[in-house]
Amino acid sequence: MPTRSKDRFLVFGAPDIGTAEIEEVVDSIQRGWLGTGPKVAAFEEAFRQYKEAGHAVAVNSCTAALHLSMIAAGIAPGDEIIVPAMTFCSTVNAIIHANAVPVLVDVDPTTMNIDPNQVAAKITSKTKGIICVHFAGRACDMDAICKICNRYDLKLIEDCAHAIETEYKGRKTGTFGDFGCFSFYVTKNVITGEGGMVVAAKESDAARIKTLALHGMSKDAWKRFADEGYKHYQVVECGFKYNMMDIQAAIGIHQLKRVEKNWIARKKIWNRYNEAFKHLPCILPSDPASDTRHGYHLYTPLIDIDKTGRSRDWVLDAMTHENIGVGVHYIPVHLHPFYQKEYGWEKGDFPHAEWIGDRTVSLPLSPALTEQDVNDVIAAFTKVLT
Ligand SMILES: Cc1ncc(COP(=O)(O)O)c(C=O)c1O
């Protein structure tokens, strides 16, 4: 059997977890306060400060953050929300869960972000908002998007699942619109296992999201079992069970302290890949725009399928055979059967998203990668594409 590039399988998106996280989780367990509590409050405040945001509310996923943002934005049944065709399904599901209608827009083939030039054509009297997705950590064209939102009086929700460190013209992503939604899923730049955060410009919006995330119970209901004495709560609306646990926040607090260090580590890997792959039959991720800061969440070369004569799926199999875990971000939304059935979308509707979706491969970019891991990924990808 031919030799593989790596002896043991390299898991895609393996997290970087230090002893500080482990000790903090143990501390939560020993104290017996596992659910929402002081560590969640501390993580919210640390994240708010990091993002230079008005308010921050921790939840149990970015999906929950997006859903609650829809509700707090006042999105009503039948309202239309514009969203890029190249995103994770949950961006769109959050719209549907709010009984609103997703309206897809194609992406720019270079940035892979929503193409603002195509947004205006999709605006109708029912359009109430835009969810932009800072794909792979690259900032969307926020000047153009904010201009459209102001002109048509639309709510702006930023899906920042990939974009914790991302900035646009010196301003942090998530703070441009009404809501910024973040993911701390295990493959993300800051992790809590599962977890998410909403940053909100208005205090009243943040307060509503906090209430909605815990059954619709009145403010600070999580304190009802604390040593300050039992506090009655009131249910003020029909909410959800979307709250973050202290065990999750225990991880997040220490992850956030290493956010810069890990960003630098990923940037270094990114640059090594760019250098190593520049002569391979693939299109490298385009350089970040000069007045932005890239989050370096996903490294997504596009396979030149005409030059290689190989499909992207063949490359996925070949990389897996080399013991390198890979990802696909994404098969465009409109090609999934549920959305086709529900909204009548078809192949051919969003050609740029499809072009990317046919060619994209995500290579490991975790700060947990060793020098040897990075060398092995380079060796494997070079072998597979040569
Ligand atoms: C662009 C995007 N939006 C939303 C999500 C949902 O995040 P979560 O898993 O925290 O709900 C993801 C997760 O991968 C994502 O990549």
The ligand as a Gaussian input file, in Angstrom:
#p B3LYP/6-31G(d) Opt

LIG

0 1
 C      -21.819000      31.043000       8.518000
 C      -22.385000      30.306000       9.690000
 N      -23.505000      30.756000      10.265000
 C      -24.047000      30.136000      11.326000
 C      -23.486000      29.008000      11.856000
 C      -24.150000      28.327000      13.013000
 O      -23.330000      28.284000      14.124000
 P      -23.721000      27.349000      15.361000
 O      -23.224000      25.983000      15.053000
 O      -22.987000      27.965000      16.526000
 O      -25.180000      27.414000      15.541000
 C      -22.316000      28.492000      11.299000
 C      -21.708000      27.274000      11.861000
 O      -20.910000      26.601000      11.302000
 C      -21.745000      29.156000      10.186000
 O      -20.629000      28.697000       9.625000

